[in-house]
Amino acid sequence: MANMTTRAAVLHQPGTDWEITEVDLDPPKEYEVLIRYKAAGLCHSDEHIRAEGGSHIRFPLVGGHEGAGIVEAVGPGVTRVQPGDHVVTSYIPACGKCRYCSTGHQNLCDRGLYAGVGCLQDETFRFHKNGEDYGGFCALGTFSDHTVVSEYSCVQIDEDIPFEVACLVGCGVTTGWCSAVRAGETRAGETVVIMGVGGVGINAVQGARYAGATRVIAIDPNPFKLDMARRLGATHAFTNVDEAREQLIDMTRGQMADLTVVTVGVLEPEITVEAVSLIGKAGRVVLTSVSRADVKSISLTGSPMVGWHKRIQGSLAGGSNPIFEMPNLLGLYRSGHLKLDEIITQRYSLEQVNEGYADLLAGKNIRGVVIHEG
């Protein structure tokens, strides 16, 4: 199979805009898959690397890590998918064989170590231009019309699921839902607080409600996002933590929340303190938000944590197992229990990716989606 060219949104260094350009793409090697993307979600994590970069990020980089499309070709040895299959690409690969996959923790798969470098499993690159190697964010690069990924990153889905919906479970939907249901262990009758109800938090709201939480409390300064949270399962909505805390004391007779899920745009130290202040005895805090590399985002006195047996849980992909969870969530979408069409606020062409992120930063979108041509 010959090399091809493809359009892609590329970052050459942090602090610059995405550049739409043509790049060369190698054919798939052993255990690799060529995908024609049909849709890609605009997740905040790509904005983090655009704005700040990070020591773990290699440039130049083809962006995007939420994607859905069609398998066009496979390399030798591929068994998970075949040409013509519809797939979601998981931003965390799942090899199925490492210690973590084999013990039910696919979100911690050892094969995810190249996420920031953007190379494939053999430590080489598939995107190139003018003799320079380009990585794909999370070894995916969903802001490209075509890409080559490891078969470990492919999750087959049913053909009746719209691509613009399917791409959302590649990260935001799965991460949010599972932050409440898996990492957060929401139980029937509990009181759950969601701090930040954007593209991830809105699905934590849906997950907590579906898992049986009696009270689902959304906190966000954006009235548009709070209105969407009410529509999708929040029983209470507040613009700030102080107001939410005051009402929590009253509605729980002082027992406070059982769980706080933190899905704000950037995790600052004071947010962690606020999250802990909202839970009662034996309460849990799930930290899903990304923090800045140079900021210590957890700074607490020990007495309330120890004396009240509180717990802080880190959350990567919400503790999900992508091979199971992504088709499972799309099944809940099909049955009407998970609302996904409603959270797509705006659709963009690939050329409008910078506009899409401007809208995200302005608080206009729950989730923006890039629709690939062809």
Secondary structure, DSSP 8 states (H G I E B T S, - for coil): ---EEEEEEEESSTTS--EEEEEEE----TTEEEEEEEEEE--HHHHHHHHH--TT--SSEE----EEEEEEEE-TT--S--TT-EEEE-SS---S-SHHHHTT-GGG-GGGGGTTT---TTS--SEEETTEEEEEGGGT-TTBSEEEEEGGGEEEE-TTS-HHHHGGGGTHHHHHHHIIIIIS---TT-EEEEE--STTHHHHHHHHHHTT-SEEEEE-S-HHHHHHHHHTT-SEEESSHHHHHHHHHHHTTT--EEEEEE--SS--HHHHHHHHHTEEEEEEEEE-S---TTS------HHHHHHTT-EEEE-SGGG--HHHHHHHHHHHHHTTSS--GGGEEEEE-GGGHHHHHHHHHTT--SEEEEE---
